[in-house]
Amino acid sequence: MNIDSITPAVEPVELMSGPITSDRVRRAIDIIAAGGMVVVVDDDTRENEGDLIASASTITPEMVAFMVNYSTGILCAAMDNARADALLLPPMVAHNDDPLATAFTVTCDAVACGSGVSAKDRTLTFQVLAHETPAPQALRRPGHVFPLRAREGGVLTREGHTEATYDLVRLAGHVPVGVLCELVNKDGSMMRGAQIDSFAARNGLLKISVAELMAWRHARGDC
C-alpha cells in the first residue's frame, strides 16, 4: 500500500531534545491534521511498543486495512470520558485489573454496518464515534471496534498510547477521537526498537515518542 499521498515520507530519527523534538511533534500533529498516520512509541520500561495512530474523523478503509495488516487486527478508538458517556459506552468491566489500567469500554459497531469487521465497516464505526454530535443510537453493542477512555490531562496524567492518541488528534483540531493499533511482526510478536524504526522508514511514517509529546506539552505551558 502506498500511503505517500496521505502522509509525508520521512526518515525515522532517534529521540532528541530541544527544538528538533519540538519540530517533530509539531510535524506529527500536522500529519494527523492532514489525514495521515504516525507511529508513537512508549517507554521501554512500560509496554515498549509502537502504535499506528490516525484521526477517526479522516480515517479511510485503505488506512484501516493497512492498520489491520500490521497489527493483530484489534483497532481501538481513544476518546475522553464525556464522549464515551454520551455514546453510552460504559467500561468493559466494573473492576479494571489491567496492570496499566487500560480503560476499555464495551465494544461497538455502527448500526449501518454489515458484519462490522470489514475495513469499510470499521471505518464507518470510527466516523460515527467521531461525529461532532455524539449519536449513541447509531451504535450497536458489542462490536468489532474497541473504544478506550483517555484520562483527563492526556499524556501529562497517564503516559499511554491511549492518551497520546487523544492528545495528537485534539491538538490537530479534529473531534478528539483517534484510532490506534499495536504494531506486530509477521510472526505475531510485538515490534520493538529497530523493528519499529525499519517499519516507519519503509512506509514513510514519522515516529515520535510519548515522552517527546509530554515534553512538548510541558514546554508550551500545558498543565
Buried (B, 14 or more C-beta within 10 A) or exposed (E): EEBEEBBBEBEBBEBEEEEEBBEBBEBBBBBBBEBBBBBBBBEEEEBBBBBBBBBBBBBBBBBBBBBBEBBEEBBBBBBBBEBBBBBBBEBBEEEEEEEBEBBBBBBBBBBEBEEBBBBEBBBBBBBBBBBEEBBEEBBBBEBBBBBBBBBEEBBBEBBBBBBBBBBBBBBBEBBBBBBBBBBBEEEEEBBBEEBBBEBBBEBBBBBBBBBBBBBBBEEEEBE
